[in-house]
Every structure is written in structure tokens, then in C-alpha cells.
Amino acid sequence: MHRSAPEGYRVLIAAPYGRDAQSMHDLLSRHGYAATTCPSIADIAGQIGDDIGAILVTEEALVAELTPLDRALAAQPAWSDVPFILLAGRRAGREASSAAIRRRLPQSAINVVLLERPLSAESLISAIDSAMRSRQKQIEIRDRITELDAEKARLATLLDHLPVGVAFVGPDGGTLLSNPAFRRFQPTGEIPSRLEDGEERWVGYDENGERIRRDRFVSVRTLRGETVEGVEFLYHPDDGAAIWTRVSGVPLTDAHGQIIGSISVVVDIDEQKRTQEALAYAAQKFEAQVGERTAELEDALARLKAEVDERERAEAALRQSQKMEAVGQLTGGIAHDFNNMLTGIIGAIDIMKRRIASNRIDDLDRFMDAASTSAQRAASLTARLLAFSRRQSLDSRPTDVGALVQSLGDLLDRTMSEQIDVAILPGDGVPAAMVDANQLENAILNLAINARDAMPVGGTLTIETNLVELADDDATRGPSLPAGHYVAVTVSDTGTGMDAETIEKAVEPFYTTKPIGQGTGLGLSMVYGFAQQSNGQVRIHSTPGVGTSVSIHLPVAEGYAPTEPAEPTAPAHEGSGQTVLLVEDDASVRLLIREVLEELGYVVAEAAEPEAAIALLERTDRFDLMISDVGLPGMNGRQLADIARTHMPDLPILFVTGYAENATLRSGFLGTNMAMITKPFQIERLSAKIGEMLTYDKAG
């Protein structure tokens, strides 16, 4: 490798006598060395450089002036020590002569090998080879030193510009190297544990809150083999404010794991620490402000709650006052109308008693009709009250509303005056509505009568049916009415109309615009209650001087065929000795129903309360029919019916009710071969219902 190396590969030859120089040049050339023959030592001095691997001279060449050679060798870098091979002749007293010859070379020539002549070519080549390897080793050392110097320069540049302090500590604790950031805290570069005032300048606490002493400083621990991360110290300089720092350290070991030093790192965290302290203070202050504000809000909330409670109490008192006023208006109106009706009933009965007592019975029918008319008016008023309170018993079934309206044509024509035209307009494709047909008839008649009274000089009454759709965003749909399709029955007139204030009060009980004695004020309230109970609603549109339109929206009976409108009342159905179990807790009502049943030809067993009825069921083989009030003491009529069916599974059961919470919607109350009629009722209606049920029982 040394023979072809880019540096230290040439051999300079100085042998002034004979053919010595040429012979040595030829020998070296044959062995691959780049040899150069120089006439004198001065020529050799001029060529010494990094490319020279060895200098071969004979003792004869040293008789010349050697100052140029001395200067050339002294100018060489510290790493350079060019090898000299000096050839000398053999003499007596060898050691003394060799030293004398050696002294002929300048003192700057240190690396000298002395060979005696004559010598073999192999010995010379071996010496040249050793010298060349020595020169190549020098060049390698030079290159390594250059690399180390570059690395050292880079490390110095890095350390000088690092924002953190770094110190390389020797195994004895002395600082080998430190950067300016470290010397900012330790101007001498020494680690704090080696300073007398180290503990006073560097104040830190461990995880247990104990003060860190010098024997537990970071550099001391790392020299014991520990790796230390992020210990906070408050550094106190000679002047200025204290500085928060974070100190870390790591031990340095050799290939055998022996500790040869450590590195200490100091980071200035003062700004971060001060910021944390400021944030902590701000957070504490904010928490205090939040606490104060929360207390203020809680106090304000308590005051608001007290105000709300006081307002609720005031509103409750107002509602109670309004309720009592409404109840007073309601009871006053009921008392007024019932007094009129009772006057007709009691007066007619008193007259009939007097006539019977004086045996004047020829015209009793007139007074009986008057009493019956007053009683029917009372029954109608009760029905309206139940409709308004949404407690009437409804028999909701799929109903063809168009056909029902058309069936009322003749009745409406007779009801209206000659100046009023009646127009009935059933819509095309209107599906059946889920509604009680009888109650719907009453509602339409009430609206028609209101319309008639609103057209004293005549006009047009229009009744129409159609299918409408109420969407989710329909503001008039109401919160309790789901979106969807509804059957609308609309009664319109061309009468006097109503203003907005009158419309708002129109459905209130006993509110009427008619003169005293000409209206109860329950017509629209009955229609409103009936629509709400039927899962529908009522809409009123009116313009003063133009007319009024009232629409009843009823739910569509999806998937059902409509039922035909109710037929006119059939003649009373006569019995033929069938046995009827009558259960009624009101003695007067029980007496009247029993008399009616017996008049119709039925055999009656009566009970005033459920236990007595159960006893009759247990000891009687058969009843053809059971008639029971819904509201009974102890248990209701439906519960009694279930017990009766355990004794007689096919027993037809007819419920009678004036008002019963559980009977208001018949579809969820009645079972197989069960029916219901509402008090008060006529004999014809009771007999027809009994006949219908007994006929159904026989057919079954």
C-alpha cells in the first residue's frame, strides 16, 4: 500500500560517489518504489514534503553544508518526522564511529536508521520498506488528528451556540469542558458541588420536600453511575434576581463499563416557571372570582326562585279565582236552565196530581207531553255538559260522514226558516271517519242552529265534507294533534259573523251572544269537547258582516268500511218472559228501569250492589240478560261483568251510565256481546237495545 499511496511514497537518494546513486535508484525502481536521485543535500532539502516517504543518504553526502536541510526539517509540521536511512562504511570502533556519523545530520533529523556497507539488496529493501511504513503511519496519524480537530471544532461550535449549559466532568469531578451557557451560571466552569457556597447558590428540594445537599447534587450522583433527569434548582447569582433551572446528568463509561466522567446539563426554565406561577396565581384568582360569582348567581337564583314561587302562588290564586268564577258562571247557568226545566216538570206533575185527584183526566196528555219535553231538554243539557267536559260515553266507529250529513237534509230543511237556503256538499273520495255517529249528528245540528240564529234575515247554510292534511309545520294543528289526514265537516253561514274577541270566548261554557233565555251557551262548547274527545279538533273562521265557518276535524278510520247513519228509532221491542238481572245502586233509577222492563214483558231480578248480584248469579241457573250500571259501590260494572261471565260465559250484558271515567271510550271498555246506553234514555231506545242483544245472542 505504501508504494502507491497518494502521499509519502517517494524515496530521495543522495550518494555523490561513483555509481552508488544510480545503483540504488535502479534497485528501488525494480521493487516498485518511486525513487529520485538528488545531486546534493541542498537538493534534498528543497524537495522535502508530505509526498516524501524516506530519504536514503550516504555518509559522503554529509560533508556538504547541512543548514538548508536543518531549516527544511524544522519547517515540517509537528506530526511529520521524515525517516532517514544513512549508509556508512565499516570501521574499527564501530559504536564510536557510528555515533560520530549520526551527529553529522542536523538535530531536527530524529528518525534515523544507520546501515553499514557493504549490505545486501534485501537488507536495503527491508530498511526502505520499514521506513515507508513508518512514514505512512505518520500520515494516518496526521489525518486522524485533522479529523479530531474538525470534530472538536464542530463540538465547540455546537456547545458555544447551545441555549443550555453543558459541562464535561472528569472522574475526579473537575470540569474538562464547558460552554458559555454553563459558565453563565458557573463562571469558572466548576460544577456546583466543588464550590464552597454551592449549597447557598443552588437551592433545590427532592420529591420528599427535603433540601438537596451537595452530596446529592446532580454531577455527584452521575459520577456514582446514576442517570439524573430534570431536578429543579433555584440559582442565586451574585447580583440580580434568582433564576429557576432544571439540571440533568448522565455518566460516561469506557468499553469496560468503568466510569470515566459525566455530562451535566443546565436549562434555564425561569420564564416557564414564572409563567406557571403566574398561571397558577391567575387560576387561583379566577377560581376565587368564579366562587364569588357562583355565590352571587346562587343568591340571584334563590331570589329568582323565590320570585317564581311567589309568582306561581299568585298565578295559582288567580287561576283558582278564575276557576271559581268559571264554576260560578257554570253552576249559575246550569241552575238557571235546570230551574226552567224543573219548573216545567214539577208544574206539569203538580197539575196532573190535581186533575187526577179531581177525576179530571181527559186532557192529561198535554201536561205529560210538557213534562216529557222539559225532561228531554234537561237530558240534552246534561249531554252537552258531558261533551264539554269530555266525559260523555262515545261509541266511535268507522262512519261515512258524507252519507250521515246527507241523511240530515230533511231535518235541517224543517229546522231552518224559509229565508235560509240549505246546501249539502259531500266531497268526493272522502274516507270514513272514526267517530260516534249520534254525537256527530248532535254536533252538526248544534252548529246548524247557531248558524240559523246568526242569519235572522236569511242567508245560506252550507254543510260540506272533505279530506284535509295537517302537516308538522301547520301552526294551527295544535300540540296534541298529530300530523296526517283528517275528515273535515264544515258548517258555514252568511250571517252576522264574529270578531276575534268573540271567537276566543266562543267555546267557553254558557258564553252566548244571544239574549237571555234564548240560548244556554253550551252549543259550541259541546262541539269543542266532542271533537277533542274524538281525537280531533275544531277550527273557527269568522268575519263580522260576512259569516262564520266552523270545521270539525276527525281522524280517518284507516282500513275500515264506513257504517251507515243511525236509523230512526224503532218501535218498542216487547219481551216474552226472558229473565233479566238488573244491578243499579240508585233506588229510584232501579225502580224505574224495573217497571219499564216489566212493562215490556221481562222477568226482573234486581240487586242494589255487586255482592248481591254475585249471590244471584251463583244460585240462579240462567239469566237471559244482565243490565248493570257502570259506577257501582265496591267494584265497577265492567269488573262485575267479568265475574258474571265466569258463571254464564255467553251472558249478554248491557251497561247504562250517566257518566263513568272508564266508559267514555267504549271500544276499550266493551267485550263480546256487550253494549252501552247513556242515561237518561227512552223506553223505545232501551227496548231496541235489549232486543238487539237478545237477537245477537240467539244468532250466536
C-alpha positions in Angstrom: 0.0 0.0 0.0 2.9 2.4 0.8 4.4 2.1 -2.6 1.2 3.5 -4.3 0.0 5.8 -1.6 -1.0 9.3 -2.6 1.4 10.8 0.0 4.7 9.6 1.5 5.5 7.4 -1.5 8.8 8.9 -2.9 12.3 8.0 -1.8 15.0 10.7 -2.2 18.6 9.4 -2.8 21.8 11.4 -2.1 25.1 9.4 -2.9 27.6 11.6 -4.6 30.4 9.0 -5.2 30.6 6.7 -8.3 27.5 4.8 -9.3 26.1 4.4 -5.8 23.1 6.7 -6.5 22.3 5.1 -9.8 22.6 1.6 -8.4 20.3 2.3 -5.5 17.8 4.1 -7.9 17.7 1.0 -10.2 17.3 -1.3 -7.2 14.4 0.6 -5.8 12.7 1.1 -9.1 12.8 -2.7 -9.7 11.0 -3.1 -6.4 8.3 -0.6 -7.3 9.4 2.4 -5.4 9.3 5.9 -6.8 13.0 6.9 -6.3 14.5 10.3 -7.1 18.3 10.9 -7.2 19.4 14.3 -5.8 22.9 15.7 -6.5 23.3 17.2 -3.1 21.8 17.6 0.4 20.6 21.0 -0.6 18.5 19.5 -3.4 17.0 17.0 -0.9 16.1 19.9 1.4 14.3 21.6 -1.4 12.1 18.6 -2.1 11.1 17.5 1.4 7.3 17.5 1.7 4.3 15.3 2.5 4.9 13.1 -0.5 8.4 12.0 0.7 8.3 8.6 2.3 12.1 8.2 3.1 15.5 9.8 2.5 18.4 7.5 1.6 21.9 9.2 2.0 25.5 8.0 2.2 27.9 9.4 4.7 29.9 11.1 1.8 26.8 13.3 1.1 27.1 14.7 4.7 30.3 16.6 4.1 28.3 19.4 2.4 26.6 22.4 4.1 23.6 20.9 6.1 21.9 24.2 7.1 19.3 24.1 4.3 18.3 20.5 5.4 18.1 21.6 9.0 15.8 24.5 8.0 13.6 22.3 5.8 13.1 19.7 8.6 12.3 22.4 11.2 9.6 23.8 8.9 7.8 20.4 8.9 4.5 20.1 10.9 4.7 18.5 14.3 3.3 15.2 13.1 6.0 14.9 10.4 9.2 13.0 11.1 10.7 12.0 7.8 12.7 8.7 8.1 16.5 8.9 7.2 18.4 5.8 6.1 22.1 6.6 6.5 24.6 4.3 4.7 28.1 4.3 6.4 31.3 2.2 5.8 32.5 -0.4 8.2 35.3 0.8 10.6 37.1 -0.2 13.8 35.5 1.1 17.0 32.0 0.8 15.4 29.9 2.3 18.1 32.1 5.5 18.4 32.2 5.9 14.6 28.5 5.3 14.2 27.7 8.0 16.7 30.0 10.4 15.0 28.5 9.8 11.6 25.0 10.2 13.2 26.0 13.5 14.6 26.7 14.8 11.1 22.9 15.0 10.5 21.0 18.0 11.9 19.4 17.6 15.3 16.0 18.1 13.6 16.6 14.7 11.9 15.3 12.4 14.6 14.0 9.3 12.8 17.4 7.9 11.5 18.4 4.3 10.7 22.1 3.6 10.3 23.2 0.8 8.0 26.8 -0.3 7.4 28.1 -1.1 4.0 28.5 -3.3 2.3 25.0 -4.7 2.7 22.8 -6.9 0.7 20.0 -5.7 -1.6 17.4 -7.5 0.6 18.6 -5.6 3.7 18.4 -2.3 2.0 14.9 -3.0 0.6 13.8 -4.2 4.1 15.0 -1.0 5.6 13.3 1.1 3.0 10.1 -0.8 3.5 10.2 -0.2 7.3 10.8 3.5 6.8 8.0 3.8 4.3 5.5 2.1 6.7 6.6 4.4 9.4 6.0 7.4 7.2 2.6 6.1 6.2 1.7 5.7 9.9 2.6 9.4 10.4 0.3 10.4 7.6 -2.5 8.3 9.1 -2.0 9.9 12.5 -2.0 13.3 10.7 -5.3 12.5 9.1 -6.8 11.3 12.3 -5.6 14.4 14.1 -7.2 16.5 11.4 -10.5 14.7 11.8 -10.3 15.1 15.6 -9.6 18.8 15.2 -12.6 19.1 12.9 -14.8 17.2 15.3 -13.5 19.3 18.2 -14.3 22.5 16.2 -17.8 21.3 15.4 -18.4 20.3 19.0 -17.0 23.7 20.2 -19.3 25.5 17.8 -22.3 23.4 18.9 -21.6 23.9 22.6 -20.9 27.6 22.1 -24.3 28.1 20.5 -26.4 25.7 22.6 -29.1 27.5 24.6 -28.5 25.1 27.5 -25.4 24.8 29.7 -23.2 21.7 29.2 -20.1 20.6 31.1 -18.0 17.6 30.6 -16.7 16.4 34.0 -13.8 14.2 34.7 -13.8 11.2 37.1 -12.3 13.4 39.8 -15.1 16.0 39.5 -13.0 18.5 37.6 -14.6 20.2 34.6 -12.9 19.2 31.3 -15.0 21.3 29.0 -17.9 23.7 29.4 -19.8 26.0 27.1 -20.8 29.7 27.6 -24.3 28.8 28.7 -22.9 26.7 31.5 -20.4 29.4 32.5 -23.3 31.9 32.8 -24.2 30.1 36.0 -20.7 28.9 36.9 -18.1 31.5 35.6 -15.2 29.3 36.5 -16.8 26.2 34.8 -16.6 24.2 38.0 -19.6 22.2 39.0 -21.6 23.5 42.0 -20.7 20.6 44.3 -17.0 21.7 44.2 -17.8 25.2 45.3 -17.9 26.2 49.0 -21.1 28.3 48.5 -22.6 25.7 46.2 -25.5 24.8 48.5 -26.3 28.5 49.1 -26.3 29.4 45.4 -28.1 26.2 44.2 -31.3 25.6 46.2 -33.4 22.5 45.4 -35.7 20.0 47.0 -36.3 16.3 46.4 -39.6 14.5 45.9 -40.0 14.3 49.7 -39.6 18.1 50.1 -36.2 17.8 51.7 -33.3 20.2 50.9 -30.8 18.8 48.4 -27.3 18.8 49.9 -24.0 18.8 47.9 -23.5 15.1 48.2 -26.8 14.7 46.3 -26.1 17.3 43.6 -26.6 16.0 40.0 -22.9 15.8 39.0 -22.0 13.9 42.2 -24.8 11.3 41.5 -23.8 10.9 37.9 -20.2 10.2 38.9 -21.6 7.4 41.0 -23.3 5.9 38.0 -26.8 7.4 38.2 -28.7 9.0 35.4 -30.5 12.0 36.7 -33.3 13.8 34.9 -34.8 17.2 35.5 -34.0 18.3 39.1 -35.2 21.9 39.6 -32.9 24.3 41.4 -33.3 28.0 42.2 -29.9 29.6 41.3 -28.9 32.7 43.2 -26.3 34.8 41.3 -24.1 37.4 42.8 -26.4 40.1 41.6 -29.9 40.1 40.1 -32.9 38.0 40.7 -32.8 34.3 41.3 -33.2 32.0 38.3 -35.1 28.8 38.1 -33.1 26.0 36.4 -33.6 22.3 35.6 -30.4 20.2 35.9 -29.8 16.8 34.4 -26.8 14.5 34.1 -25.6 11.2 32.6 -22.5 9.2 33.4 -19.8 8.4 30.8 -18.3 4.9 30.7 -15.5 3.2 28.8 -15.7 -0.1 26.9 -15.4 -2.0 30.1 -18.2 -0.1 31.9 -15.9 1.9 34.1 -17.0 5.5 34.8 -14.6 7.9 33.2 -16.7 11.1 33.7 -20.1 12.6 33.3 -22.0 15.3 31.4 -24.1 17.9 33.3 -26.8 19.9 31.6 -28.4 23.1 32.9 -31.6 24.5 31.4 -32.9 28.0 32.1 -36.6 27.5 32.9 -37.1 30.7 34.7 -39.6 32.2 32.2 -41.5 28.9 32.1 -41.6 28.7 35.8 -42.6 32.3 36.3 -45.3 31.8 33.7 -46.6 28.7 35.5 -46.6 30.6 38.8 -48.5 33.4 37.1 -50.9 31.0 35.6 -51.4 29.3 39.0 -52.0 32.6 40.6 -54.4 33.6 37.8 -56.1 30.3 38.1 -56.4 30.7 41.9 -57.7 34.2 41.4 -60.1 33.1 38.7 -61.3 30.3 40.9 -61.9 32.8 43.7 -63.8 35.1 41.2 -65.8 32.1 40.0 -66.6 31.2 43.6 -67.7 34.8 44.3 -69.7 34.9 41.0 -71.2 31.5 41.7 -72.3 32.6 45.1 -73.8 35.7 43.6 -75.6 33.6 40.9 -76.8 31.2 43.6 -78.1 34.1 45.6 -79.7 35.6 42.5 -81.1 32.2 41.6 -82.5 31.8 45.1 -84.1 35.2 44.8 -85.4 34.3 41.4 -86.8 31.0 42.6 -88.5 32.9 45.5 -89.9 35.3 43.0 -91.0 32.4 40.7 -92.6 30.6 43.7 -94.4 33.8 44.7 -95.5 34.3 41.1 -96.7 30.7 40.8 -98.6 31.2 44.1 -100.1 34.4 42.7 -100.9 32.7 39.4 -102.4 29.7 41.2 -104.5 32.1 43.3 -105.5 33.8 40.0 -106.3 30.5 38.3 -108.3 29.4 41.4 -110.2 32.7 41.3 -110.8 32.4 37.6 -111.8 28.7 38.1 -114.2 29.7 40.8 -115.6 32.4 38.6 -116.0 29.9 35.8 -117.6 27.4 38.2 -119.9 30.1 39.4 -120.8 31.0 35.8 -121.2 27.3 35.0 -123.3 26.5 38.1 -125.3 29.7 37.7 -126.1 28.8 34.1 -126.9 25.2 34.9 -129.1 26.3 37.8 -130.9 28.8 35.6 -131.6 26.3 32.8 -132.4 23.5 35.1 -134.8 25.7 37.2 -136.7 26.4 34.0 -136.8 22.7 33.0 -137.7 21.6 36.6 -140.5 24.2 36.6 -142.0 22.6 33.6 -141.6 19.1 35.0 -142.7 19.8 38.6 -145.5 22.1 37.4 -146.9 19.6 35.0 -146.7 16.8 37.6 -148.5 19.0 40.2 -151.3 19.9 37.7 -151.7 16.2 36.8 -151.9 15.3 40.5 -154.7 17.9 41.0 -156.5 16.7 37.9 -156.3 13.1 38.9 -157.4 14.0 42.5 -160.5 15.8 41.0 -161.0 13.0 38.5 -160.3 15.3 35.5 -158.2 13.0 33.3 -159.5 14.0 29.9 -156.5 16.3 28.9 -153.6 14.8 31.0 -151.7 14.0 27.8 -151.0 17.7 27.3 -149.3 18.1 30.7 -147.4 14.7 30.3 -146.0 16.0 27.0 -144.9 19.2 28.7 -143.1 17.3 31.4 -141.5 15.0 28.9 -140.3 17.9 26.8 -138.7 19.6 29.8 -137.1 16.3 30.8 -135.7 15.9 27.3 -134.3 19.4 27.4 -132.6 18.5 30.7 -131.2 15.4 29.2 -129.9 17.4 26.3 -128.3 19.9 28.6 -126.6 17.1 30.6 -125.3 15.6 27.3 -123.8 19.0 26.4 -122.1 19.3 29.8 -120.6 15.8 29.4 -119.5 16.7 25.9 -117.8 19.9 27.1 -116.1 18.0 30.0 -115.1 15.2 27.5 -116.7 12.6 29.8 -119.6 11.5 27.6 -119.7 7.9 26.5 -118.6 7.7 22.9 -119.2 4.7 20.6 -116.6 5.6 18.0 -116.9 3.6 14.8 -115.9 4.0 11.1 -118.6 6.3 9.8 -119.4 7.6 6.3 -119.6 11.2 7.2 -120.9 12.3 3.8 -123.9 9.9 3.9 -124.6 11.0 7.5 -124.7 14.7 6.5 -127.0 13.9 3.6 -129.3 11.9 5.9 -129.8 15.1 7.9 -131.1 17.1 4.9 -134.8 16.8 5.7 -134.3 17.6 9.3 -132.3 20.7 8.5 -134.8 21.9 6.0 -137.5 21.7 8.6 -135.3 23.4 11.2 -134.2 26.3 9.1 -136.6 29.3 8.3 -137.9 29.9 4.8 -135.4 32.7 4.2 -132.4 30.2 4.7 -131.2 28.0 1.8 -129.5 24.7 2.9 -126.7 23.3 0.7 -125.1 20.0 1.5 -121.9 19.3 -0.4 -120.3 15.9 0.4 -116.8 15.7 -1.0 -115.6 13.0 -3.5 -113.4 10.2 -2.2 -113.7 11.2 1.5 -112.8 8.2 3.6 -114.7 7.0 6.7 -114.0 8.9 10.0 -113.6 7.3 13.4 -116.5 8.9 15.3 -119.6 8.4 17.3 -122.3 8.9 14.6 -125.1 10.0 17.1 -122.8 12.6 18.8 -121.6 13.9 15.4 -125.3 14.4 14.4 -125.9 16.4 17.6 -122.8 18.5 16.9 -123.9 19.3 13.3 -127.4 20.2 14.5 -126.0 22.4 17.2 -123.8 24.2 14.6 -126.8 24.5 12.2 -129.0 26.0 14.9 -126.2 28.5 15.8 -125.9 29.4 12.1 -129.7 29.8 11.8 -129.7 32.2 14.7 -126.8 34.2 13.1 -129.0 34.8 10.0 -132.2 36.5 11.3 -132.9 38.0 7.8 -132.0 34.8 5.9 -128.9 33.6 4.1 -127.3 30.3 3.1 -126.3 27.4 5.3 -123.6 25.2 3.8 -122.5 21.8 5.1 -119.6 20.1 3.3 -117.2 17.3 3.9 -113.7 16.9 2.5 -110.3 15.3 3.3 -107.6 17.7 4.6 -104.0 17.2 5.5 -102.3 18.8 8.6 -98.5 19.0 8.3 -95.9 19.1 11.0 -95.4 22.8 10.4 -99.1 23.7 10.5 -99.2 26.3 13.3 -103.0 25.7 13.8 -102.6 21.9 14.2 -102.2 22.1 17.9 -99.7 20.3 20.2 -101.9 17.3 20.9 -103.0 16.6 17.3 -100.5 14.5 15.2 -99.9 15.4 11.6 -101.8 13.5 9.0 -105.1 13.2 7.1 -108.4 14.2 8.7 -112.0 14.2 7.6 -113.4 17.7 7.9 -117.1 18.5 8.4 -117.6 22.3 7.8 -120.7 24.2 8.7 -120.8 27.7 7.2 -123.3 30.6 7.2 -123.6 34.0 5.7 -124.7 35.6 9.0 -123.5 38.3 11.2 -120.1 36.8 11.9 -117.9 37.2 15.0 -114.9 39.4 15.8 -111.6 38.0 17.2 -112.5 38.6 20.8 -115.8 36.7 20.4 -114.1 33.8 18.7 -111.7 33.5 21.6 -114.7 33.1 24.0 -116.9 31.1 21.7 -116.1 27.7 23.2 -116.4 28.8 26.8 -119.3 27.2 28.7 -122.5 29.4 28.9 -120.9 32.1 26.8 -123.6 33.3 24.3 -124.3 36.4 22.2 -128.0 35.6 22.3 -130.5 37.4 24.5 -131.1 36.0 28.0 -133.4 33.0 27.8 -132.8 32.2 24.1 -129.6 30.1 24.5 -127.7 28.1 27.0 -124.2 28.9 25.7 -123.3 25.2 25.6 -123.6 24.6 21.8 -120.0 25.4 20.7 -118.5 24.2 24.0 -120.3 20.8 23.4 -118.9 20.6 19.9 -115.4 21.5 21.1 -115.4 18.9 23.9 -116.8 16.2 21.5 -114.1 16.9 18.9 -111.3 16.8 21.5 -112.6 13.6 22.9 -112.8 12.1 19.4 -109.0 12.9 18.9 -109.8 15.7 16.6 -110.2 19.5 16.8 -112.4 22.5 16.0 -111.4 25.5 13.9 -113.5 28.6 13.7 -113.1 31.3 10.9 -115.4 34.3 11.0 -115.6 37.8 9.6 -118.1 40.3 11.0 -120.8 41.1 8.5 -119.6 38.2 6.2 -120.3 35.0 8.1 -118.8 32.1 10.1 -117.3 28.8 9.2 -116.8 26.0 11.9 -114.8 22.9 10.9 -114.7 19.7 12.9 -111.5 17.7 12.0 -112.0 14.0 12.8 -109.4 11.2 12.5 -109.6 9.0 9.4 -110.6 5.4 10.0 -107.9 3.7 8.1 -108.7 0.3 6.7 -112.3 0.2 7.9 -115.6 0.3 5.9 -118.0 3.0 7.0 -121.1 2.3 8.9 -124.4 3.7 7.8 -126.0 6.6 9.7 -128.3 5.6 12.5 -131.8 4.7 11.5 -134.8 6.4 13.1 -135.9 5.0 16.5 -137.8 1.7 16.0 -141.0 0.9 18.0 -140.5 -0.6 21.5 -139.4 -4.2 21.5 -141.7 -6.4 23.6 -140.2 -9.3 25.7 -141.7 -12.7 26.2 -140.8 -13.6 29.7 -137.0 -13.6 29.5 -135.2 -13.2 32.8 -133.1 -10.0 33.3 -130.6 -9.4 36.2 -130.7 -5.6 37.0 -127.9 -4.2 39.0 -128.3 -0.5 40.0 -127.3 1.2 43.2 -129.7 4.2 42.8 -133.1 3.0 44.2 -135.2 5.5 42.1 -133.4 4.6 38.8 -133.6 0.8 39.7 -137.4 1.2 40.3 -138.0 3.0 37.0 -135.9 0.5 35.0 -137.6 -2.5 36.6 -141.0 -1.0 35.9 -140.0 -0.4 32.3 -138.7 -4.0 31.9 -141.8 -5.4 33.4 -144.0 -3.3 31.2 -142.1 -4.7 28.2 -142.7 -8.3 29.4 -139.4 -9.2 31.1 -139.0 -11.0 34.4 -136.6 -8.9 36.6 -134.2 -9.9 39.4 -132.7 -6.8 40.9 -129.6 -6.2 43.1 -128.5 -2.9 44.7 -124.8 -3.7 44.8 -122.3 -6.1 43.2 -122.2 -8.6 46.1 -125.9 -9.2 45.9 -125.7 -9.6 42.1 -122.9 -12.2 42.5 -125.1 -14.1 45.0 -128.0 -14.2 42.5 -125.6 -15.4 39.8 -124.3 -18.2 42.0 -127.8 -19.5 42.8 -129.6 -19.0 39.5 -129.2 -21.4 36.6 -129.8 -18.9 33.9 -130.3 -15.2 33.1 -131.0 -14.1 29.5 -129.5 -10.6 30.1 -127.7 -8.6 32.7 -128.3 -4.8 32.9 -125.7 -3.1 35.1 -124.8 0.5 36.0 -121.1 1.2 35.3 -120.5 3.1 38.6 -121.2 0.7 41.4 -120.0 0.6 45.0 -117.0 -1.7 45.6 -116.4 -2.6 42.0 -117.4 -1.1 38.7 -119.8 -2.7 36.3 -117.1 -4.0 34.0 -115.5 -5.9 36.8 -118.9 -7.3 37.8 -119.4 -8.4 34.1 -116.1 -10.4 34.2 -117.3 -12.2 37.3 -120.8 -12.8 35.7 -119.1 -14.3 32.6 -117.3 -16.9 34.8 -120.8 -18.2 35.8 -122.5 -17.7 32.5 -119.9 -17.3 29.7 -122.5 -16.3 27.0 -124.5 -13.9 29.1 -125.3 -10.7 27.2 -124.5 -7.6 29.2 -125.9 -4.1 28.8 -124.3 -1.2 30.6 -126.2 2.0 31.5 -124.2 5.1 32.5 -124.7 8.8 33.1 -121.0 9.4 33.5 -118.2 6.9 34.1 -114.5 7.6 33.6 -113.7 4.1 32.3 -116.7 4.0 29.9 -116.1 7.2 28.0 -114.4 5.3 25.1 -116.4 2.2 24.5 -114.0 0.4 22.2 -111.6 -0.2 25.1 -114.3 -1.0 27.6 -116.8 -3.4 26.0 -116.2 -7.0 25.3 -118.0 -9.6 23.2 -121.9 -9.2 23.2 -121.6 -6.1 25.4 -123.3 -2.8 24.7 -123.9 0.6 26.4 -126.6 3.2 26.6 -126.5 6.6 28.3 -128.8 7.9 30.9 -131.5 9.2 30.5 -133.0 7.1 27.8 -136.5 6.5 26.3 -138.3 3.2 26.7 -138.1 2.7 22.9 -134.3 3.0 22.9 -133.9 0.7 25.9 -136.2 -1.9 24.4 -134.5 -1.7 21.0 -131.1 -2.3 22.5 -132.3 -5.2 24.6 -134.0 -6.7 21.5 -130.8 -6.3 19.5 -128.7 -8.0 22.1 -131.1 -10.9 22.7 -131.3 -11.4 18.9 -127.5 -11.4 18.7 -127.3 -14.0 21.5 -129.8 -16.3 19.7 -127.9 -15.9 16.4 -124.6 -16.7 18.2 
